[in-house]
Amino acid sequence: MNHQKIPGSVPGGEPDVIHADEAPQEDDLSLQVTGRPRPGRWFAVLAATLFAVWLAYTVIVNPNLHWDIVAKYQFDGVILEGLWVTVQLTLVSMVLGIAIGIVVAVMQLSDSPVLRLTAGAYTWFFRGTPLLVQLIFWFNLALLFPEISIGIPFDGPKLISWQSNQVITGFVAALLGLSINEGAYMAEIVRAGIQSVDPGQREAGASIGMSNRRILSRIILPQAMRVIIPPFGNQFISMLKTTSLVSVIAGADLMTVSQHLYLANFEVVALLLVASLWYLVLTTIATIGQHAVERRYSPGVAPVLRSRVLANLRPGRTKKGAAA
């Protein structure tokens, strides 16, 4: 039989032996936690479900939507060409916008007041004026500069020149407007990310002889990515939809070709549905990619980023950084 020893009441005496069955047992309190009834929440869920079912039914059975036209044009060659132009505009504009944003953000954090003033004026102007106005301006650049030339400034000889109307096509004007405008927003995002990194990181890199360029690329930017990635994902998704504005300058994007089609067959709502469905597909793919990248650069992987930064500070690499 199981038993245990407990100290006796007499000092120095042998401990008393009691059986385990006789040992004091703690009360076994089984607590059951039940949630407070929330009838308001259940009512809201029921109302939202009924509304969603009613809306879906109304949209599906509405004869004025012409779902046969939607199915006919969803994979039409003209629509797919416009879709490809939209993807191109988004990707190229974002790449150029990121490059511009990094340069402008570094200028904003520079010790030179001239660089800071130039970067500040750039972000102030392009964030302060509507994108639609900028697109129309770039498309009509020939009204201001009929000829684009390379040569000696101040009325010097021209080495080579082009007609502005031949160079600034609808696609080029869309790229200029979207990328330059996006660069102003990305500059603020990158600047916030760089400033979120502890200044001691820069000082540590400088103390071992790394150049400013190496410190920025090897230490600062990898850690700033945790702050940059979430708003960058939002900007990318926003850019997918913002490309529809280039329809005002005949950019040949998805929205432009949809407009051309419904102006010819008068199926306005059906063609707008076709474009909307493709935009939903693109934004869904972009959202999935954003979540995947955010998980990679989330605060939970900070040790991985720190180990990567420490790996960049190894003697072999620091010598290269000092030489650079």
C-alpha positions in Angstrom: 0.0 0.0 0.0 1.3 3.5 -0.8 2.3 5.6 2.1 4.3 8.7 2.8 6.3 10.2 5.7 5.5 13.5 7.3 7.4 15.3 10.0 6.4 14.4 13.5 5.3 16.9 16.1 8.2 16.0 18.4 11.6 17.7 17.5 14.1 15.1 16.5 11.6 12.3 16.5 10.8 9.9 13.8 8.4 11.1 11.2 4.9 9.8 11.4 3.8 7.4 8.7 0.4 7.8 7.2 -1.3 6.1 4.4 -1.9 7.9 1.1 -5.6 7.2 1.5 -5.5 9.1 4.8 -3.6 12.1 3.3 -5.6 15.3 3.0 -6.9 15.7 -0.5 -7.5 19.0 -2.2 -10.9 19.6 -3.5 -11.1 18.9 -7.2 -12.9 21.9 -8.5 -13.8 21.6 -12.2 -14.6 25.0 -13.5 -16.7 25.3 -16.6 -16.5 28.6 -18.4 -19.4 29.5 -20.5 -19.7 32.4 -22.8 -22.2 35.1 -22.1 -25.2 34.9 -24.5 -25.0 37.6 -27.2 -28.3 37.7 -29.0 -27.2 40.9 -30.8 -24.3 39.3 -32.5 -26.4 36.3 -33.6 -29.0 38.7 -35.0 -26.3 40.6 -36.9 -24.9 37.4 -38.4 -28.3 36.3 -39.4 -29.1 39.7 -41.0 -25.8 39.8 -42.9 -26.3 36.2 -44.2 -29.8 37.0 -45.4 -28.6 40.2 -47.1 -25.7 38.4 -48.8 -28.0 35.6 -50.0 -30.6 38.2 -51.3 -27.9 40.2 -53.0 -26.4 37.1 -54.7 -29.8 35.9 -55.9 -30.7 39.4 -57.2 -27.4 39.7 -59.1 -27.6 36.1 -60.6 -31.2 36.1 -61.7 -31.2 39.8 -63.0 -31.9 39.5 -66.7 -30.5 43.0 -67.3 -27.0 41.9 -66.5 -26.6 39.7 -69.6 -24.4 37.0 -68.1 -24.1 35.4 -71.6 -22.3 38.6 -72.7 -20.1 38.5 -69.7 -19.2 34.8 -70.4 -18.6 35.7 -74.1 -16.1 38.5 -73.4 -14.4 37.2 -70.2 -11.7 35.5 -72.2 -12.0 37.5 -75.4 -8.7 38.3 -77.1 -9.1 42.0 -76.8 -9.9 41.8 -73.1 -6.8 39.6 -72.5 -4.6 42.0 -74.4 -5.9 44.9 -72.2 -5.3 42.7 -69.1 -1.7 42.1 -70.1 -1.2 45.8 -70.5 -2.6 46.4 -67.0 -0.2 43.8 -65.6 2.7 45.4 -67.4 1.8 48.9 -66.2 1.5 47.7 -62.6 4.7 45.8 -62.5 6.9 48.3 -64.3 5.4 51.3 -62.5 5.9 49.6 -59.1 9.6 48.7 -59.9 10.3 52.3 -61.1 8.3 53.7 -58.2 10.3 51.7 -55.7 13.6 52.7 -57.2 12.6 56.4 -57.2 11.3 56.0 -53.6 14.5 54.6 -52.3 16.6 57.3 -53.8 14.3 60.1 -52.6 14.0 58.6 -49.1 17.8 58.5 -48.9 17.9 62.1 -50.0 15.4 63.1 -47.4 17.6 61.6 -44.7 20.8 63.1 -46.1 22.9 65.7 -44.2 22.7 68.0 -47.2 20.0 70.6 -46.9 19.9 70.9 -50.7 19.1 67.2 -51.1 16.5 67.3 -48.4 14.8 70.3 -49.9 14.8 68.7 -53.4 13.3 65.4 -52.1 10.8 67.3 -50.0 9.7 69.4 -53.0 9.3 66.2 -55.1 7.1 64.4 -52.6 5.1 67.6 -51.8 4.3 68.2 -55.5 3.5 64.7 -56.7 1.5 63.8 -53.6 -0.3 67.1 -53.6 -1.6 67.0 -57.2 -4.2 64.5 -58.5 -2.8 61.5 -60.4 -5.4 62.1 -63.2 -4.1 65.6 -63.8 -0.5 64.2 -63.9 -1.5 61.6 -66.5 -3.2 64.1 -68.7 -0.2 66.4 -68.4 2.3 63.7 -69.5 0.1 62.7 -72.4 0.0 66.3 -73.6 3.6 67.0 -73.0 4.0 67.8 -76.7 2.0 71.0 -76.1 4.8 72.2 -73.8 7.8 70.6 -75.5 7.0 69.8 -79.2 10.5 68.3 -79.5 12.7 66.2 -77.2 16.4 66.6 -77.9 19.8 65.9 -76.4 22.5 68.4 -76.8 24.3 71.4 -75.3 21.8 73.4 -73.1 21.0 77.1 -73.3 20.4 77.2 -77.1 23.4 75.1 -77.9 23.6 72.6 -80.8 21.3 69.6 -80.7 22.9 66.2 -81.1 19.7 64.2 -81.5 16.0 65.0 -81.3 12.6 63.3 -81.5 9.1 64.5 -81.9 7.3 64.4 -78.6 4.1 62.9 -80.1 6.1 59.9 -81.3 7.9 59.3 -78.0 5.2 60.0 -75.5 2.6 57.4 -76.5 -0.3 56.5 -74.3 1.6 53.7 -72.7 4.7 55.8 -72.1 2.6 58.6 -70.6 0.9 56.1 -68.3 4.3 54.8 -67.1 5.6 58.2 -66.4 2.5 59.3 -64.5 2.1 56.1 -62.5 5.8 55.5 -61.6 6.6 59.1 -60.7 3.5 59.5 -58.6 4.1 56.1 -56.9 7.7 57.1 -56.2 6.5 60.0 -54.0 4.4 57.7 -51.9 7.1 54.9 -51.8 9.6 57.5 -50.6 7.6 58.2 -47.5 7.2 54.4 -46.9 10.9 53.7 -47.3 11.8 56.7 -45.1 9.6 55.4 -42.3 11.1 52.0 -42.6 14.7 53.3 -42.5 13.9 55.5 -39.5 12.4 52.5 -37.6 15.9 50.8 -37.5 17.9 51.5 -34.4 20.6 54.2 -35.1 23.1 52.0 -33.3 23.0 49.6 -36.3 24.4 52.2 -38.5 27.0 53.1 -35.9 28.0 49.5 -35.5 28.6 49.1 -39.3 30.6 52.4 -39.5 32.7 51.3 -36.5 34.0 48.3 -38.5 34.8 50.3 -41.6 31.7 49.6 -43.8 30.8 52.3 -46.3 27.5 54.1 -46.2 26.3 52.2 -49.2 27.1 48.8 -47.6 25.5 49.8 -44.3 22.3 50.8 -46.2 22.1 47.7 -48.3 23.4 45.1 -45.8 22.1 46.3 -42.5 19.5 49.0 -42.7 17.2 47.9 -45.6 17.0 44.2 -44.6 15.7 45.3 -41.1 13.5 48.1 -42.5 11.7 45.6 -44.7 9.4 44.6 -41.8 8.0 48.1 -41.8 8.1 48.6 -45.6 6.4 45.4 -46.8 2.8 45.8 -45.4 2.2 49.3 -46.9 4.1 48.2 -50.1 1.6 45.4 -50.5 -1.3 47.9 -50.2 0.4 50.2 -52.7 0.7 47.3 -55.2 -2.9 46.4 -54.9 -3.9 50.0 -55.2 -1.7 50.4 -58.3 -3.6 47.5 -60.0 -6.8 49.4 -59.7 -5.3 52.8 -60.3 -4.1 51.8 -63.8 -7.8 52.1 -64.8 -7.2 55.9 -64.8 -5.1 55.6 -67.9 -8.3 55.0 -69.9 -8.5 58.8 -70.1 -5.3 58.9 -72.2 -6.0 55.8 -74.3 -3.6 53.6 -72.5 -4.9 50.4 -74.0 -5.3 48.8 -70.6 -8.1 46.6 -69.4 -10.5 49.5 -68.6 -9.8 51.2 -71.9 -10.5 48.2 -74.1 -13.7 47.5 -72.0 -14.9 51.0 -72.8 -14.2 50.6 -76.5 -16.2 47.4 -76.5 -19.2 48.7 -74.7 -19.2 51.9 -76.8 -19.5 49.6 -79.8 -22.1 47.1 -78.6 -23.8 49.2 -75.8 -23.4 46.4 -73.3 -22.1 48.8 -70.6 -22.8 46.8 -67.5 -21.8 43.5 -68.9 -18.4 44.8 -70.0 -17.9 46.6 -66.7 -18.5 43.3 -65.0 -15.9 41.6 -67.2 -13.3 44.2 -66.2 -14.3 44.0 -62.5 -14.0 40.3 -62.4 -10.5 40.5 -63.8 -9.5 43.2 -61.3 -10.8 41.0 -58.5 -8.7 38.1 -59.8 -5.5 40.3 -59.9 -6.1 41.8 -56.5 -6.8 38.4 -55.0 -3.5 37.0 -56.3 -1.7 40.1 -55.1 -3.3 39.8 -51.6 -2.1 36.2 -51.3 1.4 37.2 -52.3 1.3 40.1 -49.8 0.3 37.8 -46.9 3.1 35.4 -47.8 5.7 38.1 -47.9 4.4 39.6 -44.6 4.8 36.3 -42.9 8.4 36.1 -44.0 9.2 39.6 -42.8 7.0 39.6 -39.7 8.4 40.4 -36.2 8.4 36.7 -35.5 11.3 36.2 -37.9 13.4 39.0 -36.4 16.1 36.5 -35.3 16.5 35.3 -38.9 17.0 38.9 -40.0 19.4 39.5 -37.2 21.4 36.5 -38.1 21.4 37.6 -41.8 22.7 41.0 -40.7 25.4 39.5 -38.5 26.4 37.3 -41.5 26.9 40.4 -43.5 29.3 41.7 -40.8 31.7 38.8 -41.1 35.4 39.8 -41.6 35.5 38.7 -45.2 32.5 40.9 -46.1 33.5 43.8 -44.0 36.8 44.0 -45.8 34.9 44.2 -49.1 32.7 46.9 -47.6 35.6 48.9 -46.4 37.2 48.6 -49.8 34.0 49.8 -51.4 
